[in-house]
Amino acid sequence: MENPLAVYLHDHMAGSKFAVELLAALRESNRGDSVGEAAQQLLTGIEADRVVLERIIHRVGKSSPDVKTGLAWLSEKFARIKLSSGAEWNLATLEVLETVALGVRGKIALWTVLAAVEPSDERLSGEDYQTLIAEAREQFRLADDTRIEVARALFTGRVRAKE
């Protein structure tokens, strides 16, 4: 029988891979503006969290590969196509930021669950879950603030065409 904790951790790792690829595409398509800067900052934080998650996975154990990782990769490729279209900030930009914000909410849930289970499972010890939760909340704030900035520009017609 598959270890449910290992599956749970690998599901979050697949989600973080999806976020990393989305943010890299967002950064590339928005170099030099506030969205590109936010994407880079979020990307740095999520990559650091992936290192922590990999460390925990190493202690907990591997999970069988599944279709989720492939689906995350494929979804990112479709998002990249949408991001490369005409306007500086388009609906895809907003949707990517919403997806990342939701993913960061999931990461807050992950760290909260691991903090709750840690006293009963020594494989989870050694991580500062409260700091990870606080950092994830800051990441959510950045993703959400940027999302609102894009929505205001997009829905009020203040979006410039790419040069």
C-alpha positions as CSV (number, residue, x, y, z in Angstrom):
1,M,0.0,0.0,0.0
2,E,1.2,3.5,-0.9
3,N,2.3,5.8,1.9
4,P,-0.4,8.5,2.0
5,L,2.1,11.1,3.4
6,A,4.5,10.4,0.6
7,V,1.7,10.8,-2.0
8,Y,0.6,14.0,-0.3
9,L,4.1,15.4,-0.4
10,H,4.6,14.4,-4.0
11,D,1.3,16.0,-5.0
12,H,2.6,19.3,-3.5
13,M,5.9,18.8,-5.3
14,A,4.1,18.4,-8.6
15,G,2.1,21.6,-7.9
16,S,5.3,23.5,-7.0
17,K,6.9,22.4,-10.3
18,F,3.8,23.7,-12.1
19,A,4.1,27.0,-10.3
20,V,7.9,27.3,-11.0
21,E,7.3,26.8,-14.8
22,L,4.3,29.3,-14.8
23,L,6.3,31.9,-13.0
24,A,9.3,31.5,-15.2
25,A,7.1,32.0,-18.3
26,L,5.4,35.0,-16.6
27,R,8.8,36.5,-15.7
28,E,10.1,36.1,-19.3
29,S,7.0,37.7,-20.8
30,N,7.0,40.6,-18.4
31,R,10.7,41.6,-18.1
32,G,11.1,45.1,-16.6
33,D,7.7,45.6,-15.2
34,S,6.0,45.0,-11.8
35,V,4.6,41.6,-12.9
36,G,8.0,40.4,-14.0
37,E,9.6,41.5,-10.7
38,A,6.8,39.8,-8.6
39,A,7.2,36.7,-10.7
40,Q,10.9,36.6,-10.0
41,Q,10.4,37.2,-6.3
42,L,7.7,34.4,-6.1
43,L,9.9,32.1,-8.1
44,T,12.8,32.5,-5.7
45,G,10.6,31.8,-2.7
46,I,8.9,28.8,-4.3
47,E,12.3,27.3,-5.4
48,A,13.6,27.6,-1.8
49,D,10.4,25.9,-0.5
50,R,11.0,23.1,-3.0
51,V,14.4,22.4,-1.4
52,V,12.7,22.0,2.0
53,L,10.0,19.8,0.5
54,E,12.6,17.6,-1.2
55,R,14.4,17.3,2.1
56,I,11.2,16.1,3.8
57,I,10.4,13.8,0.9
58,H,13.8,12.2,1.2
59,R,13.1,11.4,4.9
60,V,9.5,10.3,4.3
61,G,10.1,8.2,1.2
62,K,9.2,8.2,-2.5
63,S,5.8,7.8,-4.0
64,S,5.0,6.0,-7.3
65,P,5.1,8.4,-10.3
66,D,1.7,9.4,-11.5
67,V,0.1,11.4,-14.2
68,K,-0.1,14.6,-12.1
69,T,3.5,15.7,-12.9
70,G,2.9,15.2,-16.6
71,L,-0.4,17.2,-16.4
72,A,1.4,20.0,-14.6
73,W,4.0,20.2,-17.4
74,L,1.3,20.1,-20.1
75,S,-0.8,22.8,-18.4
76,E,2.2,25.1,-18.1
77,K,2.9,24.7,-21.9
78,F,-0.7,25.8,-22.7
79,A,-0.4,28.8,-20.3
80,R,2.9,29.8,-22.0
81,I,1.1,30.0,-25.3
82,K,-1.6,32.2,-23.8
83,L,1.0,34.4,-22.1
84,S,2.7,35.2,-25.4
85,S,-0.3,36.8,-27.0
86,G,-0.8,40.5,-27.9
87,A,-1.3,42.7,-24.8
88,E,1.4,43.4,-22.2
89,W,-0.9,42.1,-19.5
90,N,-3.7,39.9,-20.8
91,L,-6.3,37.6,-19.3
92,A,-3.7,34.8,-19.2
93,T,-1.5,37.0,-17.0
94,L,-4.3,37.3,-14.5
95,E,-5.2,33.6,-14.7
96,V,-1.5,32.6,-14.0
97,L,-1.4,34.9,-11.0
98,E,-4.7,33.5,-9.7
99,T,-3.3,30.0,-10.2
100,V,-0.1,30.8,-8.4
101,A,-2.0,32.5,-5.5
102,L,-4.2,29.4,-5.1
103,G,-1.1,27.2,-5.2
104,V,0.5,29.3,-2.4
105,R,-2.7,28.9,-0.4
106,G,-2.2,25.1,-0.9
107,K,1.4,25.5,0.3
108,I,0.2,27.3,3.5
109,A,-2.1,24.3,4.0
110,L,0.8,21.9,3.5
111,W,3.1,23.6,6.0
112,T,0.2,23.8,8.5
113,V,-0.6,20.1,8.2
114,L,3.1,19.1,8.5
115,A,3.4,21.3,11.6
116,A,0.4,19.6,13.1
117,V,1.6,16.1,12.3
118,E,5.3,16.7,13.2
119,P,4.9,15.8,16.9
120,S,3.7,12.3,15.9
121,D,6.2,11.7,13.1
122,E,9.9,12.3,13.6
123,R,10.5,12.3,9.8
124,L,8.9,15.7,9.8
125,S,11.1,17.2,12.5
126,G,13.9,19.7,11.8
127,E,11.9,22.2,9.8
128,D,10.7,25.6,11.0
129,Y,7.1,25.3,9.9
130,Q,6.0,28.5,11.5
131,T,8.5,30.5,9.4
132,L,7.6,28.5,6.3
133,I,3.9,29.4,7.0
134,A,4.8,33.1,7.5
135,E,6.8,33.2,4.3
136,A,4.0,31.5,2.3
137,R,1.6,34.1,3.6
138,E,3.9,36.8,2.3
139,Q,4.1,35.0,-1.0
140,F,0.3,34.9,-1.2
141,R,0.1,38.6,-0.4
142,L,2.6,39.4,-3.2
143,A,0.8,37.2,-5.7
144,D,-2.6,38.5,-4.8
145,D,-1.5,42.2,-4.8
146,T,0.0,41.7,-8.3
147,R,-3.1,39.9,-9.4
148,I,-5.3,42.8,-8.4
149,E,-2.9,45.3,-10.1
150,V,-3.2,43.3,-13.3
151,A,-7.0,43.0,-13.0
152,R,-7.4,46.7,-12.5
153,A,-5.3,47.5,-15.5
154,L,-6.9,44.8,-17.7
155,F,-10.5,45.5,-16.8
156,T,-10.3,49.3,-16.9
157,G,-8.6,49.4,-20.3
158,R,-5.2,50.7,-19.1
159,V,-3.2,47.8,-20.7
160,R,-0.5,48.8,-23.3
161,A,0.2,46.8,-26.3
162,K,3.6,45.1,-26.5
163,E,6.1,46.9,-28.6
